[in-house]
Amino acid sequence: MIMCDDFVADLCAYRAAGVFNPWGERDHFHDADDDGALIRCEQLTCYLRERIGKADTLLCAEAIGYQGGHFSGIPMTSERLLLGGLINKGLSPEMVFKNLAPRRTSSFKVRPHGFTEPTATIVWGFFVKQGIDPYRVVLWNAFPWHPYHADRGLLSNRTPDPQELHDGHRVLLQLLELGCFRRIVAVGEKSALQLLQLGINATKVRHPANGGAEKFREQLRQVLG
């Protein structure tokens, strides 16, 4: 049985052109120092340790984004949330993990208050508004790394190509084995398709981006009660 530490260590090894690995690579343009990947590994490991064996739901979107997991190390989670910068929205760092002091990895010069991601704020805000224990849910992505446009640089997002999505299948299957989730929710069409290709039974909800926030909340409310 794979354990959280082994799972994260395996994530660190992946390399591909046009893909940034938050847990295995330094963002030389935007990381504050050489410790970025190590900090992101520690934060993801702590996040998983506090949920695996307790969480009953996997919420799976498409890929890591530069405003979210690229710097926080945790899918659909922004650095600003970890730093306490979204307290005014009712979102506290303790929602993410409790047994580690959150740290930023982006340079203060790039974003003084840390990066923030609209999708992450919607997802975590949903937990608060609905009174859902965030430790019931593990957030993940069908392609667990950050695909970017080579001509636009690391502060950009793109859709993973078929080979990249295939590369993510092995990791997704490992996480499903690790978590033994009772319920799997696909966020968006592309995530739903990947789960379908793997023969995994999942409930699909609208992705909150591009005007889909209300539909996402409505559908996820029905799934999670």
N, C-alpha and C positions, 0 to 999 in steps of 0.2 A: 504494500500500500504506500503510495507516494505521500510525503508529508509536505507541509507548507514551505519549509526551508528548501527542500529539494525542488519543489515546484518553481519557486522564485529563481533558484540557481539555474534551472533549465531555461527559464525565460531570458536570462542574461546573455545566453550564448548566441542568440539569433542575430544575423547580419544580412542585409539586402540593400541594394542600391535604391535610393529614394525612400528609405525607411529609417527612422530614428528609434533606437531601442533605449527607452528611458532608464532601464535597470542595468544596461551593459555598456552604455556610451556616455561620454561627456558632450554636451552641447557647447562647443568652444566659443560660440558667438554670444550665448545668452545665459549660461550657467554662471553662478557666482564664483565657483572655484572647482577644484578637482574632485570634490567629495559628492557632487550631485548624484551620480549613479548609485553610490553607496547609501546615501540618505534615502533615495527613492526605493531602493531595495528594502531598507529597514522599515519604511512606512508601509509598503505593500505587505511585507511579511507580518507586521503587527496587525494590519487591517484584516488579513485572512485568518490569522491565529485566533482573533477575537470572535470570528464568525463560524469557521468550519466546525461542524458538529452541532451547531446551534441554529444556523440559518436554514430556513425551509424553502427559500426562493432564490433562483438565479435570474437576474435581470440583465439580458445580453443585448448590447447595441452593436454598432458596426466596427469602429476602430477608435484608438486613442486620438485625441485632438491636442493641438499645441497649447490651447488655453486650459486644458484639464490635466490629464494624466502625464503629459510630457514633462511637467514640472512637479506635480504632486506625487507621481508614481502610482496613483490609484485611479482606476477608470471612473469616468463621469464625476470626478471630484476635482475642484479647483484649489489651487494654492491659497487663494484668498480665504476660502472657507477654513482651511487648516490653520491659517494665521489669525483667525478670529475676526476677519474683516467683514463678515456677513452676519454678525450678531444682530444688526438692525433688522434683518430679515428672519430672525428667529433661528438661524443656523449656527451651531456651535461646533468647535473642533471635536468635542467629546462625542458627537454623533458618529464620527469617523473611526476614531480609536481612542482608548483611554490609558493604555499602558506604555505610552511613548510620548515624549514632548515633540509636537509637530515642528518641522523646520522647513524653511524655504530653500529652494535650489536655484531659482532664477536670480540674476543680478538685480540689485536694487536700482541700478541705472536704467534697466530695461522697463521694469514695472515697479514703481516705488511701493505699491501696496500688494504686489503679487498678481499673477494672472487670475482672471475669473472667466468662467465659461457659462454661457446662458443655459445650455442643456443641463449642466451639473446643478445650477441653482434651481432649475425647475424640478429636477428629480428629488433633490434633498428637501426642497420646499414642500413637495407633495407629501413626503413622510411626515413632516411637522404638521401640516394642515390636517392630515387624515389621522393623526395620532398613531402612526405605524412605527413600531420599534425598528430603527434602521439596522439593528443587529440581526433582524430576521432575514435580511436581504444581502446577497453578494452581487455587486455590480461588476460586469465584465464586458468584453468585446469579442466578437467573432474573429476579428484580426486584432490581436492584443497589443500590437505595437503602433507607432505613429507614422503613417504614410504621408509624405509631403511632396510638393511640387519642386523638382530640382531647380527650375528657373526662378522660383519665388523664395526659396530658402526654407529654413526650418520653422518659421512662423507662418506656416500655411498648412492646409489640410487637403487631402484628395481621397477619392474612393479607392480602396484596395483593388488590385487586379485579381483575376481568377487564381493565378499561381500563389499570390500572397494569401488569399483567403484559404486556399488549400493548406498552406503552411500553418495557418492558425488552427486547423482542425485538430491536430494532434494535441495542442495545448488545451483546447476546449474540452476534448475528451478526458484529458487528465484532470481538469478542474471538476468535471462532472463526477468522476470517480472519487475525487478527494472530498467533494461536498455532499454527495448523496442527497441532492435536493429533491423535494417532493413536487416542486412546481418550477417550471422554466418559462420565462416570459421573453419573447423576442421583441426588441424595440426597433421597429421599422422593417421594411420589405427585405432588405439585403441580409439582415441578421436572420430573419425568418427562413429565408432560402437556404442559408448555410446549415441551420439546424435541421431543416427538412432533408437536405442532401445526406446528412449524417444519420437519418432515420430517428431523430430525436423529437419526441412529442412536445410541442411548445405552443403557448398561446401568444398570438401576435397582437401588439398594440401599436398605435401610431407613434412615429418619432416626434418628439416635441419641437424640433427645429422647423423653420419655414412656416410658421403659423399653425403648427400642430399641437401647441401646448394644451389647449383645452380638451381636445380629443384624446390626447395622451392621458391626461388626468382622469377623464371620464372612464376610459377603458381600463386603466390600471386600477381604478377604484373598484370596478366590478370584479376584477381578478383577485385583488388582495382583500377585498371586503372592508 
